[in-house]
Amino acid sequence: MKRSLLLLWALVFSVSALAAIDTYEFDTEEQRARFYQLSNELRCPKCQNQNIADSNSPIANDLRREIFRMLDDGQSNDQIVDFMVMRYGEFVRYKPALTAQTAVLWFAPAFFLLAGLLGLVVMLRRRQRALRSAAGQHLNAEEQQRLKSLLEKKSSHD
């Protein structure tokens, strides 16, 4: 019983693994390279953090078929990417084009890095200034006398 159940599970998993493989017949190696390049550059709209080459979602399968069809029709990479962006928005690209809408995506990381570095420099300078001012403050004669008397009282009590 256990053996037949194990064999059934193995059969189910092997069939489902084979079902996820797409096979396309390309006319040239250049087409094949372009297909894989585009599949790796475009993001799956459903998975959001996977490219369509790695995703097994139905929409990723459809997008791979569409890329294959458009390559077979002789369209350029730019035409294919423009079509996908028009259909799914700029989100479908892992590297969005630099436009007014995507400027934040491109420049925000650099801005926050520079702001963090500036904050660090300001904190370090304030700390150095505080240390210098503390080291530069000496006790006057009256304060030295009071400190000496306090230390003598303490040593006499011990």
N, CA, C and O atoms as a DFTB+ gen file, in Angstrom:
632 C
 N C O
     1  1       0.822      -1.199       0.000
     2  2       0.000       0.000       0.000
     3  2       0.861       1.255       0.000
     4  3       0.651       2.165      -0.802
     5  1       1.852       1.294       0.928
     6  2       2.733       2.460       1.002
     7  2       3.519       2.632      -0.288
     8  3       3.733       3.748      -0.762
     9  1       3.942       1.511      -0.842
    10  2       4.752       1.569      -2.060
    11  2       3.938       2.114      -3.231
    12  3       4.443       2.924      -4.008
    13  1       2.701       1.685      -3.364
    14  2       1.870       2.175      -4.469
    15  2       1.519       3.648      -4.273
    16  3       1.430       4.395      -5.247
    17  1       1.321       4.073      -3.026
    18  2       1.057       5.485      -2.740
    19  2       2.277       6.336      -3.076
    20  3       2.147       7.420      -3.644
    21  1       3.448       5.847      -2.726
    22  2       4.697       6.546      -3.038
    23  2       4.887       6.641      -4.548
    24  3       5.296       7.683      -5.061
    25  1       4.595       5.576      -5.246
    26  2       4.709       5.570      -6.695
    27  2       3.718       6.538      -7.333
    28  3       4.048       7.203      -8.315
    29  1       2.518       6.622      -6.790
    30  2       1.509       7.558      -7.286
    31  2       1.978       8.996      -7.099
    32  3       1.850       9.809      -8.015
    33  1       2.523       9.324      -5.917
    34  2       3.036      10.684      -5.663
    35  2       4.182      11.024      -6.614
    36  3       4.243      12.138      -7.134
    37  1       5.071      10.096      -6.839
    38  2       6.194      10.323      -7.752
    39  2       5.677      10.595      -9.161
    40  3       6.196      11.470      -9.854
    41  1       4.672       9.861      -9.583
    42  2       4.094      10.058     -10.911
    43  2       3.429      11.429     -11.021
    44  3       3.597      12.118     -12.028
    45  1       2.684      11.825     -10.010
    46  2       2.010      13.131     -10.020
    47  2       3.031      14.259     -10.104
    48  3       2.870      15.186     -10.898
    49  1       4.084      14.185      -9.288
    50  2       5.080      15.262      -9.278
    51  2       5.887      15.292     -10.564
    52  3       6.237      16.374     -11.033
    53  1       6.192      14.145     -11.147
    54  2       6.971      14.146     -12.388
    55  2       6.138      14.693     -13.552
    56  3       6.671      15.392     -14.413
    57  1       4.850      14.387     -13.587
    58  2       3.984      14.910     -14.648
    59  2       3.812      16.413     -14.495
    60  3       3.843      17.135     -15.491
    61  1       3.633      16.901     -13.273
    62  2       3.462      18.343     -13.082
    63  2       4.759      19.082     -13.393
    64  3       4.716      20.213     -13.877
    65  1       5.897      18.476     -13.131
    66  2       7.172      19.122     -13.451
    67  2       7.350      19.225     -14.957
    68  3       7.871      20.225     -15.449
    69  1       6.931      18.222     -15.685
    70  2       7.048      18.265     -17.142
    71  2       6.069      19.253     -17.758
    72  3       6.347      19.822     -18.813
    73  1       4.943      19.461     -17.121
    74  2       3.929      20.357     -17.669
    75  2       4.373      21.809     -17.632
    76  3       3.861      22.620     -18.403
    77  1       5.311      22.161     -16.760
    78  2       5.731      23.553     -16.602
    79  2       6.793      23.963     -17.604
    80  3       7.156      25.139     -17.654
    81  1       7.304      23.040     -18.404
    82  2       8.382      23.350     -19.339
    83  2       7.800      23.834     -20.658
    84  3       6.965      23.169     -21.269
    85  1       8.261      25.013     -21.086
    86  2       7.858      25.547     -22.389
    87  2       8.915      25.161     -23.411
    88  3      10.115      25.245     -23.150
    89  1       8.451      24.741     -24.568
    90  2       9.398      24.449     -25.649
    91  2       9.006      25.287     -26.855
    92  3       7.851      25.301     -27.282
    93  1       9.992      25.979     -27.386
    94  2       9.769      26.820     -28.554
    95  2      10.814      26.476     -29.599
    96  3      11.970      26.197     -29.281
    97  1      10.389      26.503     -30.838
    98  2      11.296      26.261     -31.957
    99  2      11.690      27.609     -32.546
   100  3      10.855      28.304     -33.124
   101  1      12.948      27.975     -32.403
   102  2      13.438      29.247     -32.909
   103  2      14.090      29.048     -34.261
   104  3      14.679      28.003     -34.536
   105  1      13.975      30.076     -35.108
   106  2      14.590      30.014     -36.432
   107  2      16.101      30.172     -36.346
   108  3      16.836      29.532     -37.097
   109  1      16.572      31.024     -35.432
   110  2      18.008      31.284     -35.296
   111  2      18.396      31.293     -33.818
   112  3      17.548      31.398     -32.931
   113  1      19.686      31.182     -33.586
   114  2      20.193      31.285     -32.219
   115  2      20.030      32.702     -31.689
   116  3      19.884      32.901     -30.483
   117  1      20.053      33.690     -32.582
   118  2      19.850      35.080     -32.166
   119  2      18.446      35.249     -31.578
   120  3      18.268      35.920     -30.562
   121  1      17.454      34.634     -32.225
   122  2      16.083      34.694     -31.699
   123  2      16.002      34.050     -30.320
   124  3      15.355      34.578     -29.416
   125  1      16.659      32.912     -30.168
   126  2      16.666      32.217     -28.876
   127  2      17.293      33.106     -27.804
   128  3      16.755      33.216     -26.702
   129  1      18.420      33.740     -28.114
   130  2      19.102      34.612     -27.150
   131  2      18.226      35.815     -26.797
   132  3      18.144      36.205     -25.632
   133  1      17.570      36.404     -27.809
   134  2      16.679      37.542     -27.558
   135  2      15.496      37.129     -26.698
   136  3      15.080      37.877     -25.814
   137  1      14.947      35.934     -26.951
   138  2      13.823      35.435     -26.164
   139  2      14.209      35.321     -24.690
   140  3      13.481      35.788     -23.814
   141  1      15.357      34.698     -24.422
   142  2      15.783      34.522     -23.034
   143  2      16.159      35.850     -22.397
   144  3      15.927      36.047     -21.204
   145  1      16.731      36.760     -23.166
   146  2      17.057      38.086     -22.633
   147  2      15.782      38.822     -22.228
   148  3      15.700      39.366     -21.127
   149  1      14.797      38.837     -23.108
   150  2      13.533      39.517     -22.800
   151  2      12.792      38.835     -21.649
   152  3      12.206      39.508     -20.800
   153  1      12.817      37.522     -21.621
   154  2      12.140      36.789     -20.541
   155  2      12.772      37.087     -19.186
   156  3      12.087      37.085     -18.163
   157  1      14.055      37.339     -19.179
   158  2      14.741      37.659     -17.920
   159  2      14.601      39.124     -17.546
   160  3      14.730      39.464     -16.370
   161  1      14.342      40.001     -18.506
   162  2      14.230      41.439     -18.248
   163  2      12.831      41.859     -17.801
   164  3      12.674      42.890     -17.148
   165  1      11.829      41.078     -18.144
   166  2      10.448      41.462     -17.854
   167  2       9.943      40.754     -16.602
   168  3      10.185      39.563     -16.405
   169  1       9.242      41.501     -15.768
   170  2       8.734      41.013     -14.487
   171  2       7.340      40.409     -14.681
   172  3       6.535      40.901     -15.471
   173  1       7.083      39.345     -13.950
   174  2       5.761      38.720     -13.974
   175  2       4.776      39.627     -13.236
   176  3       5.018      39.968     -12.079
   177  1       3.678      40.024     -13.870
   178  2       2.712      40.900     -13.200
   179  2       2.056      40.260     -11.976
   180  3       1.637      40.972     -11.063
   181  1       1.962      38.942     -11.944
   182  2       1.328      38.269     -10.815
   183  2       2.322      38.028      -9.682
   184  3       2.008      38.289      -8.520
   185  1       3.509      37.537     -10.005
   186  2       4.490      37.163      -8.980
   187  2       5.195      38.381      -8.397
   188  3       5.601      38.349      -7.235
   189  1       5.346      39.419      -9.147
   190  2       5.893      40.710      -8.759
   191  2       7.378      40.707      -8.456
   192  3       8.026      41.736      -8.649
   193  1       7.944      39.624      -7.999
   194  2       9.373      39.646      -7.728
   195  2      10.080      38.520      -8.474
   196  3      11.138      38.055      -8.051
   197  1       9.504      38.095      -9.562
   198  2      10.099      37.074     -10.415
   199  2       9.997      37.546     -11.845
   200  3       9.034      38.206     -12.233
   201  1      11.006      37.198     -12.624
   202  2      10.871      37.503     -14.043
   203  2      10.000      36.432     -14.691
   204  3       9.719      35.396     -14.088
   205  1       9.582      36.690     -15.909
   206  2       8.657      35.742     -16.537
   207  2       9.358      34.449     -16.941
   208  3       8.693      33.443     -17.187
   209  1      10.680      34.456     -17.014
   210  2      11.405      33.230     -17.326
   211  2      11.333      32.247     -16.158
   212  3      11.273      31.036     -16.373
   213  1      11.337      32.754     -14.931
   214  2      11.339      31.887     -13.753
   215  2       9.959      31.589     -13.204
   216  3       9.807      30.678     -12.391
   217  1       8.953      32.330     -13.626
   218  2       7.616      32.179     -13.065
   219  2       6.839      31.073     -13.771
   220  3       6.958      30.891     -14.982
   221  1       6.050      30.347     -13.006
   222  2       5.175      29.313     -13.571
   223  2       3.718      29.742     -13.586
   224  3       2.832      28.923     -13.829
   225  1       3.461      31.024     -13.327
   226  2       2.084      31.489     -13.311
   227  2       1.515      31.473     -14.739
   228  3       2.264      31.573     -15.711
   229  1       0.205      31.350     -14.853
   230  2      -0.415      31.327     -16.187
   231  2      -0.122      32.596     -16.996
   232  3       0.067      32.526     -18.211
   233  1      -0.085      33.753     -16.327
   234  2       0.182      34.978     -17.082
   235  2       1.620      35.008     -17.602
   236  3       1.875      35.530     -18.687
   237  1       2.553      34.454     -16.838
   238  2       3.940      34.391     -17.302
   239  2       4.044      33.469     -18.522
   240  3       4.791      33.756     -19.457
   241  1       3.299      32.373     -18.511
   242  2       3.269      31.486     -19.688
   243  2       2.728      32.240     -20.897
   244  3       3.269      32.135     -21.998
   245  1       1.655      33.002     -20.684
   246  2       1.079      33.788     -21.783
   247  2       2.075      34.826     -22.308
   248  3       2.194      35.026     -23.517
   249  1       2.780      35.473     -21.400
   250  2       3.757      36.487     -21.819
   251  2       4.915      35.859     -22.588
   252  3       5.392      36.435     -23.565
   253  1       5.366      34.694     -22.160
   254  2       6.431      34.010     -22.912
   255  2       5.948      33.644     -24.312
   256  3       6.683      33.797     -25.288
   257  1       4.703      33.157     -24.408
   258  2       4.140      32.840     -25.743
   259  2       4.038      34.096     -26.605
   260  3       4.315      34.065     -27.804
   261  1       3.635      35.202     -25.973
   262  2       3.506      36.467     -26.711
   263  2       4.872      36.958     -27.192
   264  3       4.997      37.433     -28.321
   265  1       5.882      36.848     -26.350
   266  2       7.239      37.240     -26.766
   267  2       7.693      36.375     -27.927
   268  3       8.258      36.883     -28.895
   269  1       7.452      35.070     -27.840
   270  2       7.830      34.174     -28.928
   271  2       7.113      34.563     -30.222
   272  3       7.723      34.601     -31.290
   273  1       5.813      34.852     -30.117
   274  2       5.042      35.229     -31.313
   275  2       5.577      36.526     -31.916
   276  3       5.719      36.639     -33.134
   277  1       5.872      37.499     -31.062
   278  2       6.348      38.786     -31.563
   279  2       7.749      38.662     -32.162
   280  3       8.065      39.341     -33.139
   281  1       8.577      37.816     -31.594
   282  2       9.907      37.569     -32.183
   283  2       9.761      36.884     -33.534
   284  3      10.471      37.201     -34.489
   285  1       8.828      35.939     -33.596
   286  2       8.586      35.223     -34.844
   287  2       8.054      36.161     -35.921
   288  3       8.298      35.950     -37.109
   289  1       7.319      37.210     -35.502
   290  2       6.808      38.206     -36.454
   291  2       7.887      39.203     -36.876
   292  3       7.648      40.038     -37.749
   293  1       9.069      39.125     -36.267
   294  2      10.169      39.997     -36.657
   295  2      10.230      41.323     -35.915
   296  3      10.903      42.248     -36.370
   297  1       9.547      41.436     -34.786
   298  2       9.570      42.696     -34.039
   299  2      10.870      42.819     -33.248
   300  3      11.479      41.819     -32.868
   301  1      11.277      44.053     -33.010
   302  2      12.511      44.317     -32.279
   303  2      12.271      44.199     -30.774
   304  3      11.129      44.165     -30.316
   305  1      13.360      44.139     -30.017
   306  2      13.253      44.073     -28.553
   307  2      12.530      45.290     -28.011
   308  3      11.696      45.168     -27.114
   309  1      12.842      46.472     -28.549
   310  2      12.193      47.695     -28.088
   311  2      10.688      47.664     -28.353
   312  3       9.903      48.107     -27.515
   313  1      10.289      47.150     -29.497
   314  2       8.857      47.052     -29.803
   315  2       8.160      46.100     -28.840
   316  3       7.042      46.367     -28.399
   317  1       8.811      45.002     -28.518
   318  2       8.221      44.016     -27.608
   319  2       8.097      44.607     -26.209
   320  3       7.053      44.479     -25.570
   321  1       9.164      45.258     -25.727
   322  2       9.135      45.860     -24.395
   323  2       8.092      46.976     -24.341
   324  3       7.358      47.092     -23.360
   325  1       8.023      47.802     -25.395
   326  2       7.020      48.871     -25.433
   327  2       5.604      48.306     -25.380
   328  3       4.737      48.867     -24.709
   329  1       5.367      47.210     -26.077
   330  2       4.056      46.566     -26.051
   331  2       3.722      46.089     -24.639
   332  3       2.612      46.304     -24.151
   333  1       4.683      45.444     -23.990
   334  2       4.451      44.932     -22.631
   335  2       4.219      46.081     -21.644
   336  3       3.362      45.979     -20.767
   337  1       4.973      47.165     -21.782
   338  2       4.801      48.319     -20.899
   339  2       3.442      48.964     -21.145
   340  3       2.767      49.368     -20.198
   341  1       3.037      49.062     -22.408
   342  2       1.737      49.649     -22.724
   343  2       0.612      48.799     -22.129
   344  3      -0.400      49.327     -21.667
   345  1       0.799      47.499     -22.145
   346  2      -0.243      46.593     -21.677
   347  2      -0.270      46.439     -20.156
   348  3      -1.344      46.378     -19.557
   349  1       0.929      46.376     -19.520
   350  2       1.003      46.080     -18.083
   351  2       1.577      47.217     -17.248
   352  3       1.631      47.116     -16.022
   353  1       1.997      48.274     -17.884
   354  2       2.563      49.403     -17.151
   355  2       4.063      49.259     -16.970
   356  3       4.650      48.221     -17.276
   357  1       4.666      50.320     -16.469
   358  2       6.126      50.362     -16.296
   359  2       6.604      49.321     -15.291
   360  3       7.782      48.966     -15.279
   361  1       5.700      48.831     -14.451
   362  2       6.042      47.842     -13.439
   363  2       6.607      46.561     -14.048
   364  3       7.391      45.865     -13.401
   365  1       6.224      46.243     -15.272
   366  2       6.629      44.991     -15.891
   367  2       8.135      44.962     -16.190
   368  3       8.694      43.893     -16.431
   369  1       8.781      46.110     -16.177
   370  2      10.224      46.180     -16.432
   371  2      10.991      46.148     -15.122
   372  3      10.617      46.823     -14.163
   373  1      12.060      45.368     -15.079
   374  2      12.916      45.376     -13.893
   375  2      13.741      46.651     -13.838
   376  3      14.061      47.139     -12.754
   377  1      14.083      47.185     -14.985
   378  2      14.833      48.446     -15.048
   379  2      13.958      49.461     -15.778
   380  3      14.052      49.594     -16.998
   381  1      13.107      50.179     -15.043
   382  2      12.188      51.117     -15.707
   383  2      12.945      52.252     -16.390
   384  3      14.035      52.636     -15.966
   385  1      12.349      52.775     -17.448
   386  2      12.942      53.893     -18.180
   387  2      12.926      55.134     -17.295
   388  3      12.063      55.270     -16.428
   389  1      13.868      56.029     -17.511
   390  2      13.948      57.258     -16.721
   391  2      12.954      58.274     -17.288
   392  3      13.175      58.877     -18.338
   393  1      11.856      58.438     -16.556
   394  2      10.834      59.407     -16.922
   395  2      10.493      60.210     -15.673
   396  3      11.030      59.950     -14.597
   397  1       9.611      61.174     -15.815
   398  2       9.199      61.974     -14.656
   399  2       8.520      61.091     -13.603
   400  3       8.665      61.336     -12.406
   401  1       7.786      60.075     -14.039
   402  2       7.086      59.199     -13.103
   403  2       8.038      58.240     -12.383
   404  3       7.760      57.829     -11.257
   405  1       9.152      57.883     -13.018
   406  2      10.059      56.905     -12.411
   407  2      11.330      57.534     -11.835
   408  3      12.220      56.817     -11.378
   409  1      11.420      58.846     -11.854
   410  2      12.627      59.514     -11.340
   411  2      12.862      59.170      -9.870
   412  3      14.007      59.026      -9.440
   413  1      11.803      59.042      -9.115
   414  2      11.942      58.696      -7.695
   415  2      12.595      57.321      -7.555
   416  3      13.449      57.128      -6.690
   417  1      12.203      56.373      -8.393
   418  2      12.797      55.039      -8.338
   419  2      14.300      55.082      -8.593
   420  3      15.063      54.339      -7.977
   421  1      14.713      55.948      -9.497
   422  2      16.118      56.013      -9.868
   423  2      16.957      56.809      -8.869
   424  3      18.088      56.426      -8.569
   425  1      16.416      57.907      -8.354
   426  2      17.240      58.814      -7.561
   427  2      17.018      58.729      -6.056
   428  3      17.862      59.211      -5.300
   429  1      15.938      58.147      -5.594
   430  2      15.682      58.066      -4.154
   431  2      16.765      57.290      -3.403
   432  3      17.180      57.738      -2.334
   433  1      17.244      56.147      -3.909
   434  2      18.300      55.445      -3.164
   435  2      19.564      56.291      -2.991
   436  3      20.154      56.307      -1.911
   437  1      19.979      56.985      -4.033
   438  2      21.163      57.835      -3.929
   439  2      20.914      58.989      -2.964
   440  3      21.799      59.349      -2.187
   441  1      19.715      59.571      -3.007
   442  2      19.371      60.664      -2.103
   443  2      19.444      60.205      -0.648
   444  3      20.031      60.890       0.190
   445  1      18.851      59.048      -0.344
   446  2      18.852      58.553       1.026
   447  2      20.255      58.159       1.482
   448  3      20.592      58.325       2.655
   449  1      21.073      57.641       0.573
   450  2      22.448      57.315       0.917
   451  2      23.226      58.580       1.262
   452  3      23.940      58.617       2.264
   453  1      23.090      59.615       0.436
   454  2      23.773      60.876       0.710
   455  2      23.257      61.530       1.988
   456  3      24.045      62.079       2.758
   457  1      21.955      61.482       2.224
   458  2      21.392      62.050       3.454
   459  2      21.923      61.309       4.672
   460  3      22.230      61.937       5.685
   461  1      22.036      60.005       4.597
   462  2      22.588      59.216       5.701
   463  2      24.047      59.550       5.965
   464  3      24.459      59.688       7.116
   465  1      24.833      59.680       4.890
   466  2      26.242      60.048       5.046
   467  2      26.385      61.447       5.636
   468  3      27.230      61.677       6.500
   469  1      25.564      62.376       5.172
   470  2      25.601      63.738       5.706
   471  2      25.236      63.736       7.197
   472  3      25.888      64.414       7.991
   473  1      24.220      62.995       7.573
   474  2      23.834      62.888       8.978
   475  2      24.954      62.304       9.828
   476  3      25.191      62.757      10.948
   477  1      25.643      61.295       9.294
   478  2      26.762      60.689      10.004
   479  2      27.901      61.682      10.203
   480  3      28.481      61.757      11.286
   481  1      28.222      62.445       9.158
   482  2      29.287      63.451       9.253
   483  2      28.924      64.510      10.292
   484  3      29.773      64.909      11.089
   485  1      27.677      64.966      10.291
   486  2      27.232      65.980      11.259
   487  2      27.347      65.432      12.681
   488  3      27.831      66.130      13.571
   489  1      26.912      64.205      12.902
   490  2      27.004      63.607      14.240
   491  2      28.451      63.474      14.698
   492  3      28.764      63.772      15.850
   493  1      29.332      63.032      13.812
   494  2      30.737      62.875      14.186
   495  2      31.391      64.213      14.500
   496  3      32.177      64.311      15.443
   497  1      31.082      65.231      13.734
   498  2      31.656      66.559      13.998
   499  2      31.153      67.120      15.326
   500  3      31.929      67.708      16.079
   501  1      29.885      66.948      15.619
   502  2      29.358      67.415      16.913
   503  2      30.033      66.684      18.065
   504  3      30.351      67.282      19.093
   505  1      30.244      65.410      17.887
   506  2      30.888      64.628      18.943
   507  2      32.331      65.091      19.147
   508  3      32.783      65.250      20.282
   509  1      33.054      65.306      18.039
   510  2      34.434      65.785      18.157
   511  2      34.480      67.156      18.819
   512  3      35.343      67.421      19.656
   513  1      33.560      68.012      18.447
   514  2      33.503      69.353      19.041
   515  2      33.229      69.267      20.538
   516  3      33.834      70.002      21.319
   517  1      32.332      68.386      20.945
   518  2      32.018      68.216      22.362
   519  2      33.218      67.660      23.122
   520  3      33.492      68.083      24.244
   521  1      33.937      66.711      22.514
   522  2      35.116      66.147      23.169
   523  2      36.216      67.203      23.324
   524  3      36.876      67.278      24.360
   525  1      36.404      68.027      22.264
   526  2      37.420      69.078      22.337
   527  2      37.073      70.112      23.406
   528  3      37.944      70.560      24.152
   529  1      35.813      70.480      23.473
   530  2      35.433      71.486      24.471
   531  2      35.534      70.921      25.880
   532  3      35.873      71.652      26.811
   533  1      35.249      69.640      26.055
   534  2      35.380      69.015      27.374
   535  2      36.851      68.915      27.770
   536  3      37.200      69.109      28.934
   537  1      37.708      68.613      26.800
   538  2      39.136      68.499      27.105
   539  2      39.745      69.875      27.351
   540  3      40.704      69.993      28.113
   541  1      39.215      70.900      26.731
   542  2      39.750      72.251      26.872
   543  2      39.316      72.934      28.153
   544  3      39.880      73.970      28.505
   545  1      38.353      72.404      28.853
   546  2      37.874      73.022      30.085
   547  2      38.732      72.542      31.255
   548  3      38.735      71.358      31.591
   549  1      39.448      73.462      31.861
   550  2      40.276      73.139      33.029
   551  2      39.627      73.757      34.252
   552  3      38.922      74.763      34.168
   553  1      39.875      73.150      35.350
   554  2      39.342      73.690      36.598
   555  2      40.148      74.909      37.026
   556  3      41.374      74.924      36.923
   557  1      39.443      75.936      37.510
   558  2      40.169      77.095      38.035
   559  2      40.702      76.732      39.425
   560  3      40.456      75.629      39.911
   561  1      41.418      77.637      40.055
   562  2      42.082      77.361      41.343
   563  2      41.073      77.017      42.422
   564  3      41.304      76.107      43.217
   565  1      39.966      77.727      42.460
   566  2      38.939      77.465      43.478
   567  2      38.337      76.075      43.305
   568  3      38.134      75.360      44.287
   569  1      38.046      75.682      42.044
   570  2      37.471      74.366      41.779
   571  2      38.477      73.263      42.086
   572  3      38.100      72.198      42.574
   573  1      39.749      73.511      41.804
   574  2      40.770      72.519      42.115
   575  2      40.878      72.307      43.632
   576  3      41.021      71.175      44.095
   577  1      40.808      73.400      44.400
   578  2      40.878      73.309      45.859
   579  2      39.687      72.526      46.412
   580  3      39.847      71.691      47.301
   581  1      38.499      72.799      45.883
   582  2      37.291      72.101      46.347
   583  2      37.379      70.617      46.025
   584  3      37.019      69.779      46.852
   585  1      37.869      70.275      44.797
   586  2      38.029      68.880      44.400
   587  2      39.021      68.176      45.321
   588  3      38.791      67.040      45.736
   589  1      40.122      68.850      45.638
   590  2      41.141      68.271      46.509
   591  2      40.572      67.978      47.893
   592  3      40.843      66.925      48.471
   593  1      39.781      68.913      48.424
   594  2      39.204      68.707      49.763
   595  2      38.187      67.558      49.745
   596  3      38.107      66.785      50.699
   597  1      37.425      67.448      48.675
   598  2      36.466      66.344      48.577
   599  2      37.178      64.997      48.494
   600  3      36.752      64.024      49.116
   601  1      38.243      64.946      47.740
   602  2      38.994      63.700      47.624
   603  2      39.660      63.337      48.953
   604  3      39.745      62.157      49.294
   605  1      40.126      64.320      49.698
   606  2      40.738      64.054      50.993
   607  2      39.695      63.529      51.997
   608  3      39.974      62.628      52.788
   609  1      38.501      64.111      51.943
   610  2      37.427      63.634      52.822
   611  2      37.078      62.183      52.506
   612  3      36.845      61.372      53.402
   613  1      37.050      61.882      51.222
   614  2      36.705      60.537      50.812
   615  2      37.766      59.543      51.254
   616  3      37.441      58.457      51.735
   617  1      39.028      59.906      51.095
   618  2      40.107      58.988      51.493
   619  2      40.187      58.810      53.005
   620  3      40.610      57.760      53.489
   621  1      39.783      59.833      53.748
   622  2      39.813      59.704      55.217
   623  2      38.677      58.809      55.731
   624  3      38.814      58.164      56.771
   625  1      37.562      58.773      55.003
   626  2      36.445      57.918      55.406
   627  2      36.698      56.453      55.061
   628  3      36.105      55.561      55.667
   629  1      37.551      56.208      54.118
   630  2      37.841      54.819      53.717
   631  2      38.769      54.224      54.670
   632  3      39.146      53.062      54.522
